[in-house]
Amino acid sequence: MKGNLINSVCYSLIALLLVFTTHAFGQVKVAGVFGDHMVLQRGMPVPIWGWSQPGEQITVNFNKQKQSTVTREDGRWEMNLPAMKAGGPFSLNVNGSTTVVFRDVYIGDVWLCSGQSNMDMTVAREDRYWCGVFNEAQEVATANYPLIRVFDVPFHPTDTLQANVISSWEICSPNTVGHFSATAFFFARELYNRYKIPIGLITSAYGASTAEAWTSNEKLQSHPQLKFLLEEYAAKCNAYDTSKYAQEKYKSAYEKWKTESIAAIAAGKDKPREPKNPDPKKDQHSPAVLFNGMVAPLIPFAIKGAIWYQGESNGPTAKIYDKLMQALIENWRVAWRQGDFPFLYVQLANHQALIDQPVKDDPMVVVREMQLKNLSIANTGMVVAIDNANPGDPNDIHPKNKQEIGKRLALLARAKVYGEKNQFSGPLYSSMVIENNAIRISFNHVGKSLVIKGDILKGFAIAGQDGKFVWADARIEGKTIVVSSSTIARPVAVRYAWAKNPQANLFNDAGLPASPFRTDIE
């Protein structure tokens, strides 16, 4: 209740600032997430909101529906259009002292797409060297999907809760798809080709961002194991605010970067890397700064659900990543007032050189384990990506095969959101039984059979009572795996794919990989 009250006060203060603007210009304003070419969510009430002079009557006309309300004292107005079926195009008219008209509006399914660089990574390389997918030229040339619409939220880290966002909706075409999130686009393409309904994507993502950056101050403060992040942040802000040297050094480096970037673009070369802003309030690692600037202005735009690809930047907090992710999901669901909407996410892919040790702990291994653990959160789903590293360059933390990730996310959505009966997950560890000198592992999501990609099953390690893991002999028996080692007479635990880039080749018959897992040592 306290967090909701604080949020309400913050929104009201920001709205009052917008009211002063409307008094000056005498105009009705609609929240920036609305615009020409947008997609509105089917099958549920659709909030429409904006700002005007207090007491002014606002009327919205859309698809034969008419709703009216009166602007509150704080200058904000909001109303709900009733649930509607997919269709379009329509015009949406907002009438008050002035009229705002949005054209070419469709009703379909809207997905919020968020996370760090692997969600931010675009279909085409364009001016960012780490972007671009496999078969980029072909994917761009064939992207004729006028009923896929995208709203990209600009990067805006801030210490202050924002009420509005400035961007626009774009129609998917070969001219636009290059700068769309690749994961989000391939996900949307799968859904559109399957259901033939308009798909709207709201992409709010940024490279190297942490989970806490996308979570509100109030939510972090209310969590006893997470509020230390705010304390560390406050200390960083205090140190920066008193350091004129850091501010001047950055200003000089930024001006140099701008000059060099202009020269690089003129020469047809990549821009140099932008210098990092030392201001913690502008840092995508800082708690709440991206929630404030890139999530709050979208609330409560009606959505079907969210897809999420993030975790690499939470290495330092890997052991509490499960709590961070749970806090974020709870935060968003409460803020959106849509109940436990679907939240589908990608487990971290394999990365860097292939590990030849049976077990090698790493922060990214821990993040994967926390992501697996968070399947216990209601109405969530996880894509396993342990096989998705670039074959020619496993050191690239941005795998190029985003087509497969989009397909797997869509499989999840088709089953968990759209009600299809399909195999949507690779094998997930269920239980183990010790049988003499072997351990039998059972799985969920086996499908018709377990499958080995290759000649022999790899990636399994086994330990005895001393807790030391060695490579295991593993074989498929029915829908289980039997694991053993000639060097261990009394095994107690198993691990699978337990490394940053592990040997892993267990799949089910749908071609979906098994998640890394471990069994506890008693």
C-alpha positions as CSV (number, residue, x, y, z in Angstrom):
1,M,0.0,0.0,0.0
2,K,2.8,2.4,0.9
3,G,4.5,1.9,-2.5
4,N,1.3,2.4,-4.4
5,L,0.6,5.6,-2.5
6,I,4.1,6.9,-3.3
7,N,3.7,6.0,-6.9
8,S,0.3,7.8,-7.0
9,V,1.8,11.0,-5.5
10,C,4.7,11.0,-8.0
11,Y,2.4,10.5,-10.9
12,S,0.2,13.4,-9.7
13,L,3.2,15.8,-9.3
14,I,4.3,15.0,-12.8
15,A,0.8,15.3,-14.2
16,L,0.5,18.8,-12.6
17,L,3.6,19.9,-14.5
18,L,1.9,18.7,-17.7
19,V,-1.3,20.6,-16.7
20,F,0.7,23.9,-16.7
21,T,1.7,23.1,-20.3
22,T,-1.9,22.5,-21.4
23,H,-3.0,25.7,-19.7
24,A,-0.4,27.6,-21.8
25,F,-1.4,26.0,-25.1
26,G,-5.1,25.1,-24.4
27,Q,-4.7,21.6,-25.7
28,V,-5.8,18.1,-24.8
29,K,-2.8,15.8,-24.6
30,V,-2.8,12.0,-25.0
31,A,-0.1,9.8,-23.5
32,G,2.8,9.4,-25.9
33,V,2.5,5.6,-26.1
34,F,-0.6,6.2,-28.3
35,G,-0.2,7.2,-31.9
36,D,-1.0,6.5,-35.5
37,H,-0.5,2.9,-36.6
38,M,-0.7,1.6,-33.0
39,V,-2.2,-1.8,-32.0
40,L,-4.6,-1.9,-29.0
41,Q,-5.1,-5.0,-27.0
42,R,-8.1,-7.2,-27.9
43,G,-10.3,-9.1,-25.4
44,M,-9.9,-6.8,-22.4
45,P,-10.7,-3.2,-21.3
46,V,-8.3,-0.8,-22.9
47,P,-7.2,2.2,-20.8
48,I,-6.8,5.5,-22.7
49,W,-5.3,8.4,-20.7
50,G,-3.7,11.8,-21.0
51,W,-3.8,15.3,-19.5
52,S,-5.9,18.5,-19.9
53,Q,-7.3,21.3,-17.8
54,P,-8.9,20.2,-14.6
55,G,-12.7,19.7,-14.9
56,E,-12.6,19.5,-18.7
57,Q,-14.8,16.8,-20.2
58,I,-12.9,14.4,-22.5
59,T,-14.7,12.0,-24.9
60,V,-13.1,9.1,-26.8
61,N,-14.7,7.7,-30.0
62,F,-13.3,4.4,-31.3
63,N,-14.7,1.5,-33.3
64,K,-18.4,2.5,-32.6
65,Q,-17.6,2.9,-28.9
66,K,-17.9,6.2,-27.1
67,Q,-16.6,6.9,-23.6
68,S,-16.4,10.1,-21.6
69,T,-14.8,11.3,-18.4
70,V,-13.8,14.5,-16.6
71,T,-10.2,15.6,-16.1
72,R,-9.2,15.3,-12.4
73,E,-7.8,18.1,-10.3
74,D,-4.3,16.9,-10.9
75,G,-4.8,17.3,-14.7
76,R,-5.0,13.6,-15.6
77,W,-7.9,12.0,-17.3
78,E,-8.3,8.2,-17.9
79,M,-11.0,5.9,-19.2
80,N,-11.4,2.4,-20.4
81,L,-12.7,1.3,-23.8
82,P,-14.6,-2.0,-23.5
83,A,-13.1,-5.3,-24.6
84,M,-13.1,-5.6,-28.4
85,K,-12.3,-8.3,-31.0
86,A,-9.3,-8.1,-33.3
87,G,-9.7,-5.9,-36.4
88,G,-9.1,-2.6,-38.0
89,P,-8.1,-0.2,-39.3
90,F,-9.9,2.4,-37.2
91,S,-9.5,6.0,-36.2
92,L,-9.4,7.0,-32.5
93,N,-10.7,10.4,-31.7
94,V,-10.1,12.2,-28.4
95,N,-12.3,15.3,-28.0
96,G,-12.1,18.1,-25.4
97,S,-11.2,21.7,-25.9
98,T,-9.1,20.4,-28.8
99,T,-9.3,17.2,-30.8
100,V,-6.6,14.6,-31.2
101,V,-7.0,11.9,-34.0
102,F,-5.0,8.7,-34.4
103,R,-5.4,6.9,-37.7
104,D,-4.7,3.4,-38.9
105,V,-5.3,1.8,-35.5
106,Y,-5.7,-1.9,-35.2
107,I,-6.9,-4.2,-32.4
108,G,-4.8,-7.3,-31.8
109,D,-2.3,-8.5,-29.3
110,V,0.3,-6.3,-27.7
111,W,3.5,-7.6,-26.1
112,L,5.9,-5.7,-23.9
113,C,9.5,-6.7,-24.9
114,S,12.2,-5.8,-22.4
115,G,15.7,-6.7,-21.1
116,Q,19.3,-5.9,-22.0
117,S,21.3,-6.1,-25.2
118,N,20.0,-9.5,-26.4
119,M,16.5,-8.0,-26.5
120,D,17.8,-4.6,-27.7
121,M,19.8,-6.3,-30.5
122,T,18.3,-5.4,-33.9
123,V,17.6,-7.4,-37.0
124,A,20.1,-5.4,-39.1
125,R,23.6,-4.3,-38.1
126,E,23.1,-0.7,-39.1
127,D,25.4,1.5,-37.0
128,R,25.9,-0.9,-34.1
129,Y,28.6,-3.5,-34.8
130,W,27.1,-6.1,-32.4
131,C,23.7,-6.2,-34.1
132,G,22.5,-8.1,-37.1
133,V,21.2,-11.6,-37.4
134,F,22.0,-14.7,-39.5
135,N,20.7,-14.2,-43.1
136,E,20.3,-10.5,-42.3
137,A,19.8,-9.3,-45.9
138,Q,17.1,-11.9,-46.6
139,E,15.3,-11.3,-43.3
140,V,15.2,-7.6,-44.0
141,A,14.1,-8.0,-47.7
142,T,11.2,-10.3,-46.8
143,A,9.9,-8.4,-43.8
144,N,6.6,-7.4,-45.3
145,Y,4.3,-7.6,-42.3
146,P,2.1,-4.5,-42.2
147,L,0.1,-5.8,-39.3
148,I,3.1,-6.1,-37.1
149,R,3.6,-2.7,-35.4
150,V,6.4,-1.6,-33.2
151,F,6.8,1.2,-30.5
152,D,10.4,1.6,-29.5
153,V,10.9,3.4,-26.1
154,P,13.9,5.7,-26.2
155,F,16.8,5.1,-23.7
156,H,16.0,7.4,-20.8
157,P,17.6,6.5,-17.4
158,T,16.4,8.9,-14.8
159,D,16.1,9.2,-11.0
160,T,12.7,10.8,-11.4
161,L,9.5,8.9,-12.2
162,Q,8.3,9.9,-15.6
163,A,4.6,10.2,-16.7
164,N,5.2,10.3,-20.5
165,V,7.3,9.0,-23.3
166,I,8.0,10.4,-26.8
167,S,8.2,8.0,-29.6
168,S,6.0,6.6,-32.4
169,W,4.5,3.4,-33.8
170,E,6.1,2.0,-37.0
171,I,4.7,-0.5,-39.5
172,C,6.9,-3.5,-40.2
173,S,8.5,-3.4,-43.7
174,P,11.9,-3.9,-45.3
175,N,12.5,-0.2,-44.7
176,T,11.9,-0.3,-40.9
177,V,12.6,-3.8,-39.7
178,G,16.3,-3.3,-39.6
179,H,16.1,-1.3,-36.3
180,F,13.5,-3.6,-34.7
181,S,14.5,-5.9,-31.8
182,A,15.3,-9.1,-33.5
183,T,14.0,-11.3,-30.7
184,A,10.8,-9.4,-30.6
185,F,10.3,-9.3,-34.3
186,F,10.9,-13.1,-34.8
187,F,8.5,-13.8,-31.9
188,A,5.9,-11.5,-33.5
189,R,6.4,-13.0,-36.9
190,E,5.7,-16.5,-35.6
191,L,2.5,-15.4,-33.8
192,Y,1.3,-13.4,-36.8
193,N,1.9,-16.3,-39.3
194,R,0.0,-18.6,-36.9
195,Y,-3.0,-16.5,-35.9
196,K,-3.2,-13.8,-38.6
197,I,-4.1,-11.1,-36.1
198,P,-2.3,-7.7,-35.6
199,I,0.7,-7.9,-33.3
200,G,1.9,-4.8,-31.4
201,L,5.4,-4.8,-29.9
202,I,6.4,-2.2,-27.2
203,T,10.2,-2.6,-27.0
204,S,11.7,-1.1,-23.9
205,A,15.2,-2.6,-23.7
206,Y,18.8,-1.4,-23.3
207,G,22.2,-3.1,-23.4
208,A,24.0,-4.0,-20.2
209,S,21.0,-3.1,-18.0
210,T,20.4,-4.9,-14.8
211,A,17.1,-6.4,-13.5
212,E,17.0,-3.9,-10.7
213,A,17.2,-1.0,-13.2
214,W,13.8,-2.1,-14.5
215,T,12.2,-2.3,-11.0
216,S,10.7,0.5,-9.0
217,N,12.4,2.2,-6.0
218,E,9.4,1.3,-3.9
219,K,9.5,-2.4,-4.7
220,L,13.2,-2.6,-4.1
221,Q,12.9,-0.7,-0.8
222,S,10.2,-3.0,0.4
223,H,12.3,-6.1,-0.1
224,P,14.7,-6.8,2.8
225,Q,17.3,-8.6,0.6
226,L,17.2,-6.0,-2.2
227,K,17.1,-2.6,-0.5
228,F,20.9,-2.6,-0.1
229,L,21.0,-1.8,-3.9
230,L,19.4,1.5,-3.2
231,E,21.8,2.2,-0.4
232,E,24.8,1.6,-2.6
233,Y,23.2,3.7,-5.3
234,A,22.7,6.6,-2.9
235,A,26.4,6.5,-1.9
236,K,27.4,6.5,-5.6
237,C,25.2,9.5,-6.3
238,N,26.7,11.4,-3.3
239,A,30.2,10.7,-4.5
240,Y,29.4,11.8,-8.1
241,D,27.6,15.0,-7.1
242,T,30.7,16.2,-5.2
243,S,33.2,15.3,-8.0
244,K,33.5,18.1,-10.4
245,Y,36.5,16.3,-12.0
246,A,34.4,13.3,-13.0
247,Q,31.8,15.6,-14.6
248,E,34.3,17.7,-16.6
249,K,36.2,14.6,-17.7
250,Y,33.1,13.1,-19.1
251,K,32.0,16.3,-20.8
252,S,35.3,16.5,-22.6
253,A,35.2,12.8,-23.6
254,Y,31.7,13.2,-24.9
255,E,32.5,16.2,-27.1
256,K,35.5,14.3,-28.5
257,W,33.3,11.3,-29.2
258,K,30.7,13.4,-31.1
259,T,33.3,14.8,-33.4
260,E,34.9,11.4,-34.0
261,S,31.5,9.9,-34.7
262,I,30.6,12.5,-37.3
263,A,33.9,11.8,-39.1
264,A,33.4,8.0,-38.9
265,I,29.9,8.1,-40.4
266,A,31.2,10.4,-43.2
267,A,33.9,7.8,-43.9
268,G,31.4,4.9,-43.9
269,K,32.9,3.4,-40.7
270,D,31.5,2.4,-37.4
271,K,31.2,5.0,-34.7
272,P,33.6,4.7,-31.8
273,R,32.2,3.4,-28.5
274,E,30.4,6.2,-26.6
275,P,32.1,7.1,-23.4
276,K,30.3,6.0,-20.3
277,N,28.5,8.6,-18.4
278,P,29.8,8.5,-14.8
279,D,26.5,9.9,-13.4
280,P,24.8,7.0,-11.6
281,K,21.4,8.5,-12.5
282,K,22.3,8.0,-16.2
283,D,23.7,4.5,-15.6
284,Q,21.6,1.5,-16.9
285,H,23.0,-0.6,-14.0
286,S,21.5,1.7,-11.3
287,P,18.3,0.6,-9.5
288,A,15.0,1.9,-10.8
289,V,16.4,4.3,-13.3
290,L,14.9,2.5,-16.3
291,F,11.6,1.7,-14.6
292,N,11.3,5.4,-14.0
293,G,12.0,6.5,-17.6
294,M,11.1,3.5,-19.7
295,V,8.4,1.5,-18.0
296,A,6.4,3.9,-15.8
297,P,5.3,6.0,-18.9
298,L,3.8,2.9,-20.5
299,I,1.5,2.0,-17.6
300,P,-1.3,1.0,-17.8
301,F,-1.3,0.5,-21.7
302,A,-3.2,-2.9,-22.1
303,I,-0.9,-5.8,-23.0
304,K,-1.2,-9.5,-23.7
305,G,2.0,-10.2,-21.8
306,A,5.7,-9.6,-21.6
307,I,8.8,-11.3,-23.1
308,W,12.2,-10.8,-21.3
309,Y,15.8,-11.5,-22.2
310,Q,18.2,-10.3,-19.5
311,G,20.6,-11.6,-16.9
312,E,24.2,-11.2,-18.2
313,S,24.7,-7.9,-16.3
314,N,23.6,-9.4,-13.0
315,G,26.7,-11.5,-12.5
316,P,27.6,-9.6,-9.3
317,T,24.2,-10.3,-7.9
318,A,23.7,-13.8,-9.4
319,K,22.9,-15.4,-6.1
320,I,19.9,-13.1,-5.6
321,Y,18.8,-13.0,-9.2
322,D,15.7,-15.1,-8.4
323,K,14.6,-12.5,-5.9
324,L,15.3,-9.7,-8.3
325,M,13.4,-11.3,-11.1
326,Q,10.4,-12.1,-8.8
327,A,10.4,-8.6,-7.5
328,L,10.3,-7.2,-11.1
329,I,7.5,-9.5,-12.2
330,E,5.4,-8.7,-9.1
331,N,6.2,-4.9,-9.5
332,W,5.0,-4.9,-13.2
333,R,1.9,-7.0,-12.6
334,V,0.7,-4.8,-9.7
335,A,1.4,-1.6,-11.7
336,W,-0.4,-2.8,-14.8
337,R,-3.5,-3.8,-12.9
338,Q,-4.0,-6.8,-15.2
339,G,-3.4,-9.6,-12.7
340,D,-0.7,-12.2,-13.4
341,F,-0.2,-11.5,-17.0
342,P,2.1,-13.9,-19.0
343,F,5.8,-13.3,-18.4
344,L,8.0,-15.4,-20.8
345,Y,11.8,-15.2,-20.6
346,V,15.0,-16.5,-22.1
347,Q,17.5,-18.5,-20.0
348,L,21.0,-17.3,-20.7
349,A,22.8,-18.9,-23.7
350,N,26.1,-20.6,-23.6
351,H,29.1,-18.2,-24.0
352,Q,32.8,-18.2,-24.5
353,A,35.1,-21.2,-25.0
354,L,33.8,-24.7,-24.6
355,I,34.5,-25.9,-21.0
356,D,36.2,-29.3,-20.8
357,Q,35.7,-29.7,-17.0
358,P,32.8,-31.7,-15.6
359,V,31.7,-28.8,-13.5
360,K,32.9,-25.2,-13.5
361,D,31.0,-22.6,-11.4
362,D,30.4,-19.2,-12.8
363,P,28.0,-16.3,-12.1
364,M,26.2,-17.0,-15.4
365,V,25.7,-20.6,-14.3
366,V,24.1,-19.3,-11.1
367,V,21.9,-16.9,-13.1
368,R,20.7,-19.8,-15.2
369,E,19.9,-21.8,-12.1
370,M,17.9,-18.8,-10.7
371,Q,16.0,-18.5,-13.9
372,L,15.1,-22.2,-13.8
373,K,14.0,-21.7,-10.2
374,N,11.7,-18.9,-11.1
375,L,9.5,-21.1,-13.2
376,S,7.7,-21.5,-9.8
377,I,6.3,-18.0,-10.3
378,A,2.7,-18.2,-11.6
379,N,2.1,-17.8,-15.4
380,T,5.7,-17.7,-16.4
381,G,7.6,-19.7,-19.0
382,M,11.3,-20.1,-19.9
383,V,13.1,-20.6,-23.2
384,V,16.3,-22.7,-22.8
385,A,19.1,-21.3,-25.0
386,I,22.1,-23.4,-23.9
387,D,22.7,-24.4,-27.5
388,N,22.4,-20.9,-29.1
389,A,26.0,-19.5,-29.0
390,N,27.3,-18.4,-32.4
391,P,29.1,-21.6,-33.7
392,G,31.9,-19.6,-35.3
393,D,32.3,-17.1,-32.5
394,P,31.2,-18.4,-29.1
395,N,32.9,-15.3,-27.5
396,D,30.1,-13.1,-29.0
397,I,27.7,-12.6,-26.2
398,H,25.0,-11.6,-28.8
399,P,24.1,-14.8,-30.6
400,K,23.0,-14.2,-34.2
401,N,20.4,-16.9,-34.3
402,K,17.6,-14.8,-32.9
403,Q,15.2,-16.6,-35.2
404,E,15.4,-19.7,-33.0
405,I,14.8,-17.7,-29.8
406,G,11.8,-15.9,-31.3
407,K,10.4,-19.3,-32.4
408,R,10.9,-20.8,-28.9
409,L,9.3,-17.8,-27.3
410,A,6.3,-18.2,-29.6
411,L,6.1,-21.9,-28.8
412,L,5.8,-20.9,-25.2
413,A,3.1,-18.3,-25.9
414,R,1.2,-20.7,-28.2
415,A,0.9,-23.2,-25.3
416,K,0.7,-21.1,-22.2
417,V,-1.2,-18.0,-23.6
418,Y,-3.1,-19.2,-26.7
419,G,-4.0,-22.6,-25.4
420,E,-2.4,-24.9,-28.0
421,K,-1.4,-28.4,-27.1
422,N,2.3,-28.5,-28.2
423,Q,5.7,-29.2,-26.8
424,F,6.9,-25.8,-25.6
425,S,9.9,-26.7,-23.4
426,G,12.9,-28.9,-23.5
427,P,13.4,-31.5,-20.8
428,L,13.4,-30.0,-17.2
429,Y,14.8,-31.9,-14.3
430,S,12.1,-33.4,-12.1
431,S,13.6,-36.0,-9.7
432,M,16.4,-38.5,-9.1
433,V,16.6,-42.0,-7.6
434,I,19.9,-43.6,-6.5
435,E,20.0,-47.2,-7.8
436,N,23.1,-48.9,-6.4
437,N,26.1,-47.3,-8.1
438,A,24.0,-45.2,-10.5
439,I,21.5,-42.3,-10.4
440,R,18.3,-42.3,-12.5
441,I,17.1,-38.9,-13.5
442,S,13.5,-38.1,-14.5
443,F,12.3,-35.1,-16.5
444,N,9.3,-33.1,-17.3
445,H,8.6,-32.1,-20.9
446,V,10.2,-35.1,-22.4
447,G,7.5,-35.4,-25.1
448,K,7.6,-38.7,-26.9
449,S,11.3,-39.3,-26.3
450,L,14.6,-38.0,-25.1
451,V,17.1,-37.3,-28.0
452,I,20.9,-37.1,-28.2
453,K,22.4,-34.7,-30.7
454,G,25.5,-36.6,-31.6
455,D,26.8,-40.1,-30.9
456,I,27.0,-40.1,-27.1
457,L,25.3,-38.2,-24.3
458,K,27.6,-35.5,-23.0
459,G,27.5,-32.9,-20.2
460,F,26.6,-35.1,-17.2
461,A,28.8,-35.1,-14.1
462,I,28.4,-37.2,-11.0
463,A,29.7,-37.0,-7.4
464,G,30.1,-39.2,-4.5
465,Q,30.0,-38.3,-0.8
466,D,33.2,-36.2,-1.1
467,G,31.3,-33.8,-3.4
468,K,33.9,-34.0,-6.2
469,F,32.4,-34.2,-9.6
470,V,33.7,-36.3,-12.4
471,W,32.6,-36.9,-15.9
472,A,29.7,-39.5,-16.0
473,D,28.6,-42.2,-18.3
474,A,25.0,-41.3,-19.2
475,R,22.5,-43.3,-21.2
476,I,18.8,-42.9,-22.1
477,E,16.5,-45.6,-20.7
478,G,13.0,-44.9,-21.8
479,K,12.2,-41.4,-20.7
480,T,14.9,-41.2,-18.0
481,I,18.7,-40.8,-18.0
482,V,20.9,-43.3,-16.0
483,V,24.1,-41.7,-14.8
484,S,27.1,-43.5,-13.4
485,S,30.9,-43.6,-13.2
486,S,33.3,-46.5,-12.6
487,T,35.2,-44.4,-10.1
488,I,32.2,-43.7,-7.8
489,A,30.6,-46.6,-5.9
490,R,28.1,-44.5,-4.0
491,P,26.9,-41.5,-6.0
492,V,24.9,-38.8,-4.3
493,A,24.5,-36.0,-6.9
494,V,24.4,-35.1,-10.6
495,R,25.0,-32.0,-12.5
496,Y,24.2,-31.3,-16.2
497,A,25.7,-28.6,-18.4
498,W,27.1,-26.9,-15.4
499,A,29.5,-24.4,-17.0
500,K,29.4,-21.1,-18.9
501,N,29.7,-22.9,-22.2
502,P,29.1,-26.5,-21.3
503,Q,29.1,-29.7,-23.3
504,A,25.3,-30.3,-23.6
505,N,23.5,-32.4,-26.2
506,L,20.3,-33.6,-24.5
507,F,17.1,-32.6,-26.3
508,N,13.5,-33.9,-26.6
509,D,11.9,-35.1,-29.8
510,A,10.6,-31.5,-30.5
511,G,14.3,-30.4,-30.9
512,L,14.2,-28.4,-27.7
513,P,17.3,-28.5,-25.4
514,A,17.3,-29.6,-21.8
515,S,18.0,-27.0,-19.2
516,P,21.2,-27.1,-17.1
517,F,20.4,-28.5,-13.6
518,R,21.9,-29.8,-10.5
519,T,20.7,-32.2,-7.8
520,D,21.6,-31.3,-4.2
521,I,24.3,-33.0,-2.3
522,E,22.7,-34.3,1.0
